[in-house]
């Protein structure tokens, strides 16, 4: 049995920019708390926003990059 060569063609965009978007969203949320733009009592909510906006976007970008 001869080995077969399989070529996979990916025509999507590079997901690195998508991952950087997630990182910038986390930085924006953290900076808004640090600069006092948000209520200091809402720190728990800021953590949730940072996890949702940044973390999920990073995971999505990583999965796209892994498939690529």
PDB file of N, H, CA, C and O in Angstrom:
ATOM      1  N   UNK A   1       0.840  -1.167   0.000  1.00  0.00           N
ATOM      2  CA  UNK A   1       0.000   0.000   0.000  1.00  0.00           C
ATOM      3  C   UNK A   1       0.894   1.242   0.000  1.00  0.00           C
ATOM      4  O   UNK A   1       1.738   1.399   0.882  1.00  0.00           O
ATOM      5  N   UNK A   2       0.713   2.111  -0.973  1.00  0.00           N
ATOM      6  H   UNK A   2       0.027   1.983  -1.690  1.00  0.00           H
ATOM      7  CA  UNK A   2       1.496   3.340  -1.088  1.00  0.00           C
ATOM      8  C   UNK A   2       0.850   4.465  -0.281  1.00  0.00           C
ATOM      9  O   UNK A   2      -0.371   4.616  -0.279  1.00  0.00           O
ATOM     10  N   UNK A   3       1.689   5.257   0.409  1.00  0.00           N
ATOM     11  H   UNK A   3       2.681   5.134   0.408  1.00  0.00           H
ATOM     12  CA  UNK A   3       1.122   6.393   1.157  1.00  0.00           C
ATOM     13  C   UNK A   3       0.607   7.454   0.180  1.00  0.00           C
ATOM     14  O   UNK A   3       1.195   7.686  -0.877  1.00  0.00           O
ATOM     15  N   UNK A   4      -0.484   8.080   0.553  1.00  0.00           N
ATOM     16  H   UNK A   4      -0.961   7.892   1.411  1.00  0.00           H
ATOM     17  CA  UNK A   4      -1.065   9.122  -0.276  1.00  0.00           C
ATOM     18  C   UNK A   4      -0.790  10.479   0.340  1.00  0.00           C
ATOM     19  O   UNK A   4      -0.771  10.634   1.561  1.00  0.00           O
ATOM     20  N   UNK A   5      -0.580  11.438  -0.508  1.00  0.00           N
ATOM     21  H   UNK A   5      -0.595  11.311  -1.500  1.00  0.00           H
ATOM     22  CA  UNK A   5      -0.342  12.799  -0.049  1.00  0.00           C
ATOM     23  C   UNK A   5      -1.654  13.570  -0.101  1.00  0.00           C
ATOM     24  O   UNK A   5      -2.348  13.575  -1.118  1.00  0.00           O
ATOM     25  N   UNK A   6      -1.979  14.219   1.005  1.00  0.00           N
ATOM     26  H   UNK A   6      -1.415  14.215   1.831  1.00  0.00           H
ATOM     27  CA  UNK A   6      -3.214  14.994   1.087  1.00  0.00           C
ATOM     28  C   UNK A   6      -2.844  16.457   1.256  1.00  0.00           C
ATOM     29  O   UNK A   6      -2.110  16.815   2.176  1.00  0.00           O
ATOM     30  N   UNK A   7      -3.350  17.297   0.374  1.00  0.00           N
ATOM     31  H   UNK A   7      -3.947  17.006  -0.374  1.00  0.00           H
ATOM     32  CA  UNK A   7      -3.104  18.734   0.475  1.00  0.00           C
ATOM     33  C   UNK A   7      -4.403  19.418   0.879  1.00  0.00           C
ATOM     34  O   UNK A   7      -5.464  19.176   0.303  1.00  0.00           O
ATOM     35  N   UNK A   8      -4.289  20.278   1.884  1.00  0.00           N
ATOM     36  H   UNK A   8      -3.427  20.475   2.351  1.00  0.00           H
ATOM     37  CA  UNK A   8      -5.450  21.003   2.369  1.00  0.00           C
ATOM     38  C   UNK A   8      -5.272  22.468   2.003  1.00  0.00           C
ATOM     39  O   UNK A   8      -4.238  23.072   2.291  1.00  0.00           O
ATOM     40  N   UNK A   9      -6.268  23.018   1.380  1.00  0.00           N
ATOM     41  H   UNK A   9      -7.107  22.528   1.147  1.00  0.00           H
ATOM     42  CA  UNK A   9      -6.225  24.416   0.975  1.00  0.00           C
ATOM     43  C   UNK A   9      -7.116  25.233   1.898  1.00  0.00           C
ATOM     44  O   UNK A   9      -8.297  24.926   2.058  1.00  0.00           O
ATOM     45  N   UNK A  10      -6.555  26.267   2.502  1.00  0.00           N
ATOM     46  H   UNK A  10      -5.596  26.517   2.372  1.00  0.00           H
ATOM     47  CA  UNK A  10      -7.309  27.150   3.393  1.00  0.00           C
ATOM     48  C   UNK A  10      -7.415  28.506   2.737  1.00  0.00           C
ATOM     49  O   UNK A  10      -6.399  29.136   2.442  1.00  0.00           O
ATOM     50  N   UNK A  11      -8.638  28.966   2.503  1.00  0.00           N
ATOM     51  H   UNK A  11      -9.463  28.454   2.742  1.00  0.00           H
ATOM     52  CA  UNK A  11      -8.821  30.243   1.819  1.00  0.00           C
ATOM     53  C   UNK A  11      -9.303  31.346   2.751  1.00  0.00           C
ATOM     54  O   UNK A  11      -9.602  32.449   2.293  1.00  0.00           O
ATOM     55  N   UNK A  12      -9.384  31.073   4.034  1.00  0.00           N
ATOM     56  H   UNK A  12      -9.142  30.177   4.406  1.00  0.00           H
ATOM     57  CA  UNK A  12      -9.855  32.073   4.992  1.00  0.00           C
ATOM     58  C   UNK A  12      -8.765  33.066   5.349  1.00  0.00           C
ATOM     59  O   UNK A  12      -7.604  32.911   4.972  1.00  0.00           O
ATOM     60  N   UNK A  13      -9.165  34.072   6.074  1.00  0.00           N
ATOM     61  H   UNK A  13     -10.109  34.198   6.381  1.00  0.00           H
ATOM     62  CA  UNK A  13      -8.229  35.110   6.507  1.00  0.00           C
ATOM     63  C   UNK A  13      -7.379  34.614   7.676  1.00  0.00           C
ATOM     64  O   UNK A  13      -7.721  33.628   8.330  1.00  0.00           O
ATOM     65  N   UNK A  14      -6.291  35.292   7.926  1.00  0.00           N
ATOM     66  H   UNK A  14      -6.013  36.092   7.395  1.00  0.00           H
ATOM     67  CA  UNK A  14      -5.422  34.955   9.042  1.00  0.00           C
ATOM     68  C   UNK A  14      -6.122  35.345  10.350  1.00  0.00           C
ATOM     69  O   UNK A  14      -6.512  36.503  10.497  1.00  0.00           O
ATOM     70  N   UNK A  15      -6.294  34.429  11.293  1.00  0.00           N
ATOM     71  H   UNK A  15      -5.978  33.488  11.173  1.00  0.00           H
ATOM     72  CA  UNK A  15      -7.043  34.722  12.516  1.00  0.00           C
ATOM     73  C   UNK A  15      -6.248  35.502  13.560  1.00  0.00           C
ATOM     74  O   UNK A  15      -6.766  35.770  14.644  1.00  0.00           O
ATOM     75  N   UNK A  16      -5.019  35.867  13.265  1.00  0.00           N
ATOM     76  H   UNK A  16      -4.598  35.649  12.384  1.00  0.00           H
ATOM     77  CA  UNK A  16      -4.205  36.587  14.245  1.00  0.00           C
ATOM     78  C   UNK A  16      -4.836  37.924  14.618  1.00  0.00           C
ATOM     79  O   UNK A  16      -4.839  38.302  15.790  1.00  0.00           O
ATOM     80  N   UNK A  17      -5.366  38.636  13.639  1.00  0.00           N
ATOM     81  H   UNK A  17      -5.364  38.328  12.687  1.00  0.00           H
ATOM     82  CA  UNK A  17      -6.004  39.922  13.924  1.00  0.00           C
ATOM     83  C   UNK A  17      -7.225  39.746  14.818  1.00  0.00           C
ATOM     84  O   UNK A  17      -7.507  40.600  15.659  1.00  0.00           O
ATOM     85  N   UNK A  18      -7.940  38.663  14.644  1.00  0.00           N
ATOM     86  H   UNK A  18      -7.712  37.970  13.961  1.00  0.00           H
ATOM     87  CA  UNK A  18      -9.104  38.368  15.480  1.00  0.00           C
ATOM     88  C   UNK A  18      -8.665  38.128  16.919  1.00  0.00           C
ATOM     89  O   UNK A  18      -9.329  38.581  17.851  1.00  0.00           O
ATOM     90  N   UNK A  19      -7.559  37.424  17.108  1.00  0.00           N
ATOM     91  H   UNK A  19      -7.020  37.056  16.350  1.00  0.00           H
ATOM     92  CA  UNK A  19      -7.036  37.192  18.443  1.00  0.00           C
ATOM     93  C   UNK A  19      -6.545  38.463  19.106  1.00  0.00           C
ATOM     94  O   UNK A  19      -6.724  38.653  20.309  1.00  0.00           O
ATOM     95  N   UNK A  20      -5.928  39.334  18.324  1.00  0.00           N
ATOM     96  H   UNK A  20      -5.783  39.180  17.347  1.00  0.00           H
ATOM     97  CA  UNK A  20      -5.461  40.613  18.860  1.00  0.00           C
ATOM     98  C   UNK A  20      -6.654  41.482  19.243  1.00  0.00           C
ATOM     99  O   UNK A  20      -6.576  42.245  20.205  1.00  0.00           O
ATOM    100  N   UNK A  21      -7.748  41.377  18.507  1.00  0.00           N
ATOM    101  H   UNK A  21      -7.811  40.757  17.725  1.00  0.00           H
ATOM    102  CA  UNK A  21      -8.968  42.092  18.873  1.00  0.00           C
ATOM    103  C   UNK A  21      -9.440  41.660  20.262  1.00  0.00           C
ATOM    104  O   UNK A  21      -9.821  42.503  21.074  1.00  0.00           O
ATOM    105  N   UNK A  22      -9.419  40.369  20.539  1.00  0.00           N
ATOM    106  H   UNK A  22      -9.110  39.684  19.879  1.00  0.00           H
ATOM    107  CA  UNK A  22      -9.801  39.876  21.858  1.00  0.00           C
ATOM    108  C   UNK A  22      -8.902  40.415  22.948  1.00  0.00           C
ATOM    109  O   UNK A  22      -9.375  40.782  24.023  1.00  0.00           O
ATOM    110  N   UNK A  23      -7.616  40.466  22.682  1.00  0.00           N
ATOM    111  H   UNK A  23      -7.231  40.168  21.808  1.00  0.00           H
ATOM    112  CA  UNK A  23      -6.666  41.002  23.653  1.00  0.00           C
ATOM    113  C   UNK A  23      -6.910  42.488  23.891  1.00  0.00           C
ATOM    114  O   UNK A  23      -6.852  42.951  25.031  1.00  0.00           O
ATOM    115  N   UNK A  24      -7.179  43.231  22.835  1.00  0.00           N
ATOM    116  H   UNK A  24      -7.226  42.855  21.909  1.00  0.00           H
ATOM    117  CA  UNK A  24      -7.427  44.664  22.993  1.00  0.00           C
ATOM    118  C   UNK A  24      -8.728  44.922  23.744  1.00  0.00           C
ATOM    119  O   UNK A  24      -8.827  45.905  24.479  1.00  0.00           O
ATOM    120  N   UNK A  25      -9.726  44.058  23.574  1.00  0.00           N
ATOM    121  H   UNK A  25      -9.646  43.260  22.977  1.00  0.00           H
ATOM    122  CA  UNK A  25     -10.964  44.224  24.324  1.00  0.00           C
ATOM    123  C   UNK A  25     -10.746  43.999  25.814  1.00  0.00           C
ATOM    124  O   UNK A  25     -11.309  44.716  26.641  1.00  0.00           O
ATOM    125  N   UNK A  26      -9.935  43.011  26.158  1.00  0.00           N
ATOM    126  H   UNK A  26      -9.478  42.428  25.486  1.00  0.00           H
ATOM    127  CA  UNK A  26      -9.607  42.785  27.570  1.00  0.00           C
ATOM    128  C   UNK A  26      -8.872  43.991  28.141  1.00  0.00           C
ATOM    129  O   UNK A  26      -9.164  44.429  29.253  1.00  0.00           O
ATOM    130  N   UNK A  27      -7.929  44.523  27.392  1.00  0.00           N
ATOM    131  H   UNK A  27      -7.691  44.168  26.488  1.00  0.00           H
ATOM    132  CA  UNK A  27      -7.187  45.707  27.853  1.00  0.00           C
ATOM    133  C   UNK A  27      -8.105  46.913  28.013  1.00  0.00           C
ATOM    134  O   UNK A  27      -7.953  47.692  28.954  1.00  0.00           O
ATOM    135  N   UNK A  28      -9.053  47.067  27.098  1.00  0.00           N
ATOM    136  H   UNK A  28      -9.176  46.434  26.334  1.00  0.00           H
ATOM    137  CA  UNK A  28     -10.000  48.181  27.192  1.00  0.00           C
ATOM    138  C   UNK A  28     -10.865  48.075  28.443  1.00  0.00           C
ATOM    139  O   UNK A  28     -11.072  49.066  29.144  1.00  0.00           O
ATOM    140  N   UNK A  29     -11.363  46.887  28.720  1.00  0.00           N
ATOM    141  H   UNK A  29     -11.195  46.082  28.150  1.00  0.00           H
ATOM    142  CA  UNK A  29     -12.204  46.685  29.900  1.00  0.00           C
ATOM    143  C   UNK A  29     -11.391  46.921  31.173  1.00  0.00           C
ATOM    144  O   UNK A  29     -11.870  47.569  32.104  1.00  0.00           O
ATOM    145  N   UNK A  30     -10.180  46.405  31.217  1.00  0.00           N
ATOM    146  H   UNK A  30      -9.791  45.879  30.461  1.00  0.00           H
ATOM    147  CA  UNK A  30      -9.338  46.595  32.400  1.00  0.00           C
ATOM    148  C   UNK A  30      -8.959  48.063  32.579  1.00  0.00           C
ATOM    149  O   UNK A  30      -8.923  48.563  33.703  1.00  0.00           O
ATOM    150  N   UNK A  31      -8.683  48.741  31.494  1.00  0.00           N
ATOM    151  H   UNK A  31      -8.713  48.335  30.581  1.00  0.00           H
ATOM    152  CA  UNK A  31      -8.317  50.159  31.579  1.00  0.00           C
ATOM    153  C   UNK A  31      -9.488  51.019  32.017  1.00  0.00           C
ATOM    154  O   UNK A  31      -9.305  51.988  32.754  1.00  0.00           O
ATOM    155  N   UNK A  32     -10.675  50.681  31.579  1.00  0.00           N
ATOM    156  H   UNK A  32     -10.824  49.894  30.980  1.00  0.00           H
ATOM    157  CA  UNK A  32     -11.839  51.462  31.986  1.00  0.00           C
ATOM    158  C   UNK A  32     -12.051  51.372  33.494  1.00  0.00           C
ATOM    159  O   UNK A  32     -12.487  52.341  34.115  1.00  0.00           O
ATOM    160  N   UNK A  33     -11.753  50.236  34.079  1.00  0.00           N
ATOM    161  H   UNK A  33     -11.398  49.448  33.574  1.00  0.00           H
ATOM    162  CA  UNK A  33     -11.863  50.094  35.531  1.00  0.00           C
ATOM    163  C   UNK A  33     -10.750  50.855  36.230  1.00  0.00           C
ATOM    164  O   UNK A  33     -10.976  51.503  37.252  1.00  0.00           O
ATOM    165  N   UNK A  34      -9.549  50.772  35.675  1.00  0.00           N
ATOM    166  H   UNK A  34      -9.366  50.246  34.845  1.00  0.00           H
ATOM    167  CA  UNK A  34      -8.395  51.427  36.297  1.00  0.00           C
ATOM    168  C   UNK A  34      -8.505  52.949  36.265  1.00  0.00           C
ATOM    169  O   UNK A  34      -8.089  53.627  37.204  1.00  0.00           O
ATOM    170  N   UNK A  35      -9.067  53.480  35.178  1.00  0.00           N
ATOM    171  H   UNK A  35      -9.404  52.929  34.416  1.00  0.00           H
ATOM    172  CA  UNK A  35      -9.186  54.925  35.028  1.00  0.00           C
ATOM    173  C   UNK A  35     -10.416  55.500  35.723  1.00  0.00           C
ATOM    174  O   UNK A  35     -10.590  56.718  35.771  1.00  0.00           O
ATOM    175  N   UNK A  36     -11.254  54.644  36.252  1.00  0.00           N
ATOM    176  H   UNK A  36     -11.113  53.655  36.212  1.00  0.00           H
ATOM    177  CA  UNK A  36     -12.408  55.115  36.991  1.00  0.00           C
ATOM    178  C   UNK A  36     -13.618  55.407  36.126  1.00  0.00           C
ATOM    179  O   UNK A  36     -14.539  56.092  36.572  1.00  0.00           O
ATOM    180  N   UNK A  37     -13.641  54.903  34.893  1.00  0.00           N
ATOM    181  H   UNK A  37     -12.894  54.346  34.530  1.00  0.00           H
ATOM    182  CA  UNK A  37     -14.801  55.118  34.025  1.00  0.00           C
ATOM    183  C   UNK A  37     -15.996  54.271  34.458  1.00  0.00           C
ATOM    184  O   UNK A  37     -17.134  54.552  34.082  1.00  0.00           O
ATOM    185  N   UNK A  38     -15.735  53.259  35.231  1.00  0.00           N
ATOM    186  H   UNK A  38     -14.811  53.031  35.537  1.00  0.00           H
ATOM    187  CA  UNK A  38     -16.798  52.366  35.686  1.00  0.00           C
ATOM    188  C   UNK A  38     -16.871  52.391  37.202  1.00  0.00           C
ATOM    189  O   UNK A  38     -15.961  52.876  37.875  1.00  0.00           O
ATOM    190  N   UNK A  39     -17.945  51.871  37.718  1.00  0.00           N
ATOM    191  H   UNK A  39     -18.684  51.478  37.172  1.00  0.00           H
ATOM    192  CA  UNK A  39     -18.163  51.826  39.161  1.00  0.00           C
ATOM    193  C   UNK A  39     -17.188  50.838  39.805  1.00  0.00           C
ATOM    194  O   UNK A  39     -17.096  49.697  39.353  1.00  0.00           O
ATOM    195  N   UNK A  40     -16.465  51.241  40.840  1.00  0.00           N
ATOM    196  H   UNK A  40     -16.540  52.168  41.208  1.00  0.00           H
ATOM    197  CA  UNK A  40     -15.518  50.323  41.489  1.00  0.00           C
ATOM    198  C   UNK A  40     -16.192  49.086  42.092  1.00  0.00           C
ATOM    199  O   UNK A  40     -15.543  48.057  42.277  1.00  0.00           O
ATOM    200  N   UNK A  41     -17.490  49.182  42.399  1.00  0.00           N
ATOM    201  H   UNK A  41     -18.018  50.018  42.249  1.00  0.00           H
ATOM    202  CA  UNK A  41     -18.202  48.043  42.966  1.00  0.00           C
ATOM    203  C   UNK A  41     -18.520  46.991  41.911  1.00  0.00           C
ATOM    204  O   UNK A  41     -18.916  45.876  42.251  1.00  0.00           O
ATOM    205  N   UNK A  42     -18.353  47.332  40.643  1.00  0.00           N
ATOM    206  H   UNK A  42     -18.032  48.238  40.368  1.00  0.00           H
ATOM    207  CA  UNK A  42     -18.704  46.420  39.555  1.00  0.00           C
ATOM    208  C   UNK A  42     -17.493  45.661  39.027  1.00  0.00           C
ATOM    209  O   UNK A  42     -17.468  45.277  37.858  1.00  0.00           O
ATOM    210  N   UNK A  43     -16.504  45.442  39.859  1.00  0.00           N
ATOM    211  H   UNK A  43     -16.524  45.754  40.809  1.00  0.00           H
ATOM    212  CA  UNK A  43     -15.292  44.752  39.425  1.00  0.00           C
ATOM    213  C   UNK A  43     -15.588  43.327  38.981  1.00  0.00           C
ATOM    214  O   UNK A  43     -14.973  42.833  38.036  1.00  0.00           O
ATOM    215  N   UNK A  44     -16.507  42.672  39.640  1.00  0.00           N
ATOM    216  H   UNK A  44     -17.006  43.072  40.408  1.00  0.00           H
ATOM    217  CA  UNK A  44     -16.882  41.315  39.248  1.00  0.00           C
ATOM    218  C   UNK A  44     -17.481  41.274  37.858  1.00  0.00           C
ATOM    219  O   UNK A  44     -17.212  40.352  37.088  1.00  0.00           O
ATOM    220  N   UNK A  45     -18.291  42.263  37.534  1.00  0.00           N
ATOM    221  H   UNK A  45     -18.510  43.012  38.160  1.00  0.00           H
ATOM    222  CA  UNK A  45     -18.876  42.333  36.197  1.00  0.00           C
ATOM    223  C   UNK A  45     -17.817  42.619  35.142  1.00  0.00           C
ATOM    224  O   UNK A  45     -17.901  42.115  34.022  1.00  0.00           O
ATOM    225  N   UNK A  46     -16.821  43.424  35.493  1.00  0.00           N
ATOM    226  H   UNK A  46     -16.752  43.834  36.403  1.00  0.00           H
ATOM    227  CA  UNK A  46     -15.740  43.697  34.543  1.00  0.00           C
ATOM    228  C   UNK A  46     -14.959  42.432  34.222  1.00  0.00           C
ATOM    229  O   UNK A  46     -14.524  42.230  33.089  1.00  0.00           O
ATOM    230  N   UNK A  47     -14.786  41.585  35.227  1.00  0.00           N
ATOM    231  H   UNK A  47     -15.139  41.749  36.148  1.00  0.00           H
ATOM    232  CA  UNK A  47     -14.104  40.318  34.987  1.00  0.00           C
ATOM    233  C   UNK A  47     -14.889  39.452  34.008  1.00  0.00           C
ATOM    234  O   UNK A  47     -14.312  38.816  33.126  1.00  0.00           O
ATOM    235  N   UNK A  48     -16.209  39.435  34.173  1.00  0.00           N
ATOM    236  H   UNK A  48     -16.677  39.951  34.889  1.00  0.00           H
ATOM    237  CA  UNK A  48     -17.063  38.661  33.267  1.00  0.00           C
ATOM    238  C   UNK A  48     -16.971  39.219  31.852  1.00  0.00           C
ATOM    239  O   UNK A  48     -16.851  38.455  30.894  1.00  0.00           O
ATOM    240  N   UNK A  49     -17.024  40.548  31.709  1.00  0.00           N
ATOM    241  H   UNK A  49     -17.121  41.168  32.487  1.00  0.00           H
ATOM    242  CA  UNK A  49     -16.901  41.166  30.379  1.00  0.00           C
ATOM    243  C   UNK A  49     -15.557  40.838  29.750  1.00  0.00           C
ATOM    244  O   UNK A  49     -15.487  40.508  28.566  1.00  0.00           O
ATOM    245  N   UNK A  50     -14.498  40.927  30.530  1.00  0.00           N
ATOM    246  H   UNK A  50     -14.555  41.196  31.492  1.00  0.00           H
ATOM    247  CA  UNK A  50     -13.170  40.641  29.992  1.00  0.00           C
ATOM    248  C   UNK A  50     -13.060  39.179  29.565  1.00  0.00           C
ATOM    249  O   UNK A  50     -12.475  38.873  28.526  1.00  0.00           O
ATOM    250  N   UNK A  51     -13.618  38.287  30.364  1.00  0.00           N
ATOM    251  H   UNK A  51     -14.093  38.536  31.208  1.00  0.00           H
ATOM    252  CA  UNK A  51     -13.566  36.865  30.017  1.00  0.00           C
ATOM    253  C   UNK A  51     -14.388  36.574  28.773  1.00  0.00           C
ATOM    254  O   UNK A  51     -13.957  35.815  27.905  1.00  0.00           O
ATOM    255  N   UNK A  52     -15.566  37.169  28.682  1.00  0.00           N
ATOM    256  H   UNK A  52     -15.916  37.786  29.387  1.00  0.00           H
ATOM    257  CA  UNK A  52     -16.419  36.919  27.524  1.00  0.00           C
ATOM    258  C   UNK A  52     -15.843  37.543  26.257  1.00  0.00           C
ATOM    259  O   UNK A  52     -15.707  36.875  25.231  1.00  0.00           O
ATOM    260  N   UNK A  53     -15.509  38.818  26.335  1.00  0.00           N
ATOM    261  H   UNK A  53     -15.619  39.360  27.168  1.00  0.00           H
ATOM    262  CA  UNK A  53     -15.040  39.512  25.138  1.00  0.00           C
ATOM    263  C   UNK A  53     -13.664  39.036  24.698  1.00  0.00           C
ATOM    264  O   UNK A  53     -13.447  38.744  23.522  1.00  0.00           O
ATOM    265  N   UNK A  54     -12.751  38.961  25.629  1.00  0.00           N
ATOM    266  H   UNK A  54     -12.927  39.198  26.585  1.00  0.00           H
ATOM    267  CA  UNK A  54     -11.383  38.611  25.277  1.00  0.00           C
ATOM    268  C   UNK A  54     -11.118  37.132  25.203  1.00  0.00           C
ATOM    269  O   UNK A  54     -10.516  36.652  24.243  1.00  0.00           O
ATOM    270  N   UNK A  55     -11.559  36.404  26.207  1.00  0.00           N
ATOM    271  H   UNK A  55     -12.047  36.795  26.987  1.00  0.00           H
ATOM    272  CA  UNK A  55     -11.255  34.978  26.274  1.00  0.00           C
ATOM    273  C   UNK A  55     -11.908  34.172  25.176  1.00  0.00           C
ATOM    274  O   UNK A  55     -11.263  33.334  24.547  1.00  0.00           O
ATOM    275  N   UNK A  56     -13.176  34.419  24.942  1.00  0.00           N
ATOM    276  H   UNK A  56     -13.700  35.100  25.453  1.00  0.00           H
ATOM    277  CA  UNK A  56     -13.869  33.651  23.908  1.00  0.00           C
ATOM    278  C   UNK A  56     -13.330  33.986  22.530  1.00  0.00           C
ATOM    279  O   UNK A  56     -13.195  33.104  21.682  1.00  0.00           O
ATOM    280  N   UNK A  57     -13.022  35.249  22.302  1.00  0.00           N
ATOM    281  H   UNK A  57     -13.131  35.966  22.991  1.00  0.00           H
ATOM    282  CA  UNK A  57     -12.454  35.639  21.005  1.00  0.00           C
ATOM    283  C   UNK A  57     -11.089  34.978  20.810  1.00  0.00           C
ATOM    284  O   UNK A  57     -10.776  34.527  19.708  1.00  0.00           O
ATOM    285  N   UNK A  58     -10.281  34.916  21.857  1.00  0.00           N
ATOM    286  H   UNK A  58     -10.535  35.282  22.752  1.00  0.00           H
ATOM    287  CA  UNK A  58      -8.985  34.262  21.761  1.00  0.00           C
ATOM    288  C   UNK A  58      -9.135  32.770  21.453  1.00  0.00           C
ATOM    289  O   UNK A  58      -8.390  32.220  20.641  1.00  0.00           O
ATOM    290  N   UNK A  59     -10.091  32.130  22.098  1.00  0.00           N
ATOM    291  H   UNK A  59     -10.695  32.577  22.758  1.00  0.00           H
ATOM    292  CA  UNK A  59     -10.317  30.699  21.850  1.00  0.00           C
ATOM    293  C   UNK A  59     -10.798  30.477  20.420  1.00  0.00           C
ATOM    294  O   UNK A  59     -10.366  29.535  19.756  1.00  0.00           O
ATOM    295  N   UNK A  60     -11.684  31.338  19.949  1.00  0.00           N
ATOM    296  H   UNK A  60     -12.034  32.104  20.488  1.00  0.00           H
ATOM    297  CA  UNK A  60     -12.165  31.204  18.571  1.00  0.00           C
ATOM    298  C   UNK A  60     -11.024  31.389  17.570  1.00  0.00           C
ATOM    299  O   UNK A  60     -10.914  30.642  16.597  1.00  0.00           O
ATOM    300  N   UNK A  61     -10.180  32.389  17.816  1.00  0.00           N
ATOM    301  H   UNK A  61     -10.269  32.996  18.606  1.00  0.00           H
ATOM    302  CA  UNK A  61      -9.048  32.625  16.914  1.00  0.00           C
ATOM    303  C   UNK A  61      -8.078  31.447  16.939  1.00  0.00           C
ATOM    304  O   UNK A  61      -7.539  31.061  15.902  1.00  0.00           O
ATOM    305  N   UNK A  62      -7.857  30.880  18.117  1.00  0.00           N
ATOM    306  H   UNK A  62      -8.294  31.194  18.959  1.00  0.00           H
ATOM    307  CA  UNK A  62      -6.956  29.734  18.216  1.00  0.00           C
ATOM    308  C   UNK A  62      -7.514  28.521  17.485  1.00  0.00           C
ATOM    309  O   UNK A  62      -6.768  27.786  16.838  1.00  0.00           O
ATOM    310  N   UNK A  63      -8.826  28.308  17.587  1.00  0.00           N
ATOM    311  H   UNK A  63      -9.432  28.905  18.112  1.00  0.00           H
ATOM    312  CA  UNK A  63      -9.405  27.159  16.887  1.00  0.00           C
ATOM    313  C   UNK A  63      -9.363  27.341  15.375  1.00  0.00           C
ATOM    314  O   UNK A  63      -9.153  26.374  14.643  1.00  0.00           O
ATOM    315  N   UNK A  64      -9.560  28.559  14.901  1.00  0.00           N
ATOM    316  H   UNK A  64      -9.731  29.344  15.496  1.00  0.00           H
ATOM    317  CA  UNK A  64      -9.446  28.837  13.472  1.00  0.00           C
ATOM    318  C   UNK A  64      -8.007  28.612  13.017  1.00  0.00           C
ATOM    319  O   UNK A  64      -7.764  28.012  11.970  1.00  0.00           O
ATOM    320  N   UNK A  65      -7.058  29.100  13.815  1.00  0.00           N
ATOM    321  H   UNK A  65      -7.256  29.588  14.666  1.00  0.00           H
ATOM    322  CA  UNK A  65      -5.648  28.947  13.463  1.00  0.00           C
ATOM    323  C   UNK A  65      -5.233  27.484  13.494  1.00  0.00           C
ATOM    324  O   UNK A  65      -4.425  27.055  12.671  1.00  0.00           O
ATOM    325  N   UNK A  66      -5.777  26.707  14.438  1.00  0.00           N
ATOM    326  H   UNK A  66      -6.433  27.056  15.107  1.00  0.00           H
ATOM    327  CA  UNK A  66      -5.454  25.302  14.521  1.00  0.00           C
ATOM    328  C   UNK A  66      -5.941  24.553  13.269  1.00  0.00           C
ATOM    329  O   UNK A  66      -5.244  23.685  12.743  1.00  0.00           O
ATOM    330  N   UNK A  67      -7.137  24.899  12.806  1.00  0.00           N
ATOM    331  H   UNK A  67      -7.704  25.604  13.233  1.00  0.00           H
ATOM    332  CA  UNK A  67      -7.667  24.277  11.600  1.00  0.00           C
ATOM    333  C   UNK A  67      -6.840  24.637  10.376  1.00  0.00           C
ATOM    334  O   UNK A  67      -6.689  23.841   9.449  1.00  0.00           O
ATOM    335  N   UNK A  68      -6.311  25.845  10.394  1.00  0.00           N
ATOM    336  H   UNK A  68      -6.433  26.491  11.147  1.00  0.00           H
ATOM    337  CA  UNK A  68      -5.494  26.331   9.276  1.00  0.00           C
ATOM    338  C   UNK A  68      -4.190  25.581   9.221  1.00  0.00           C
ATOM    339  O   UNK A  68      -3.363  25.844   8.349  1.00  0.00           O
TER     340      UNK A  68
END
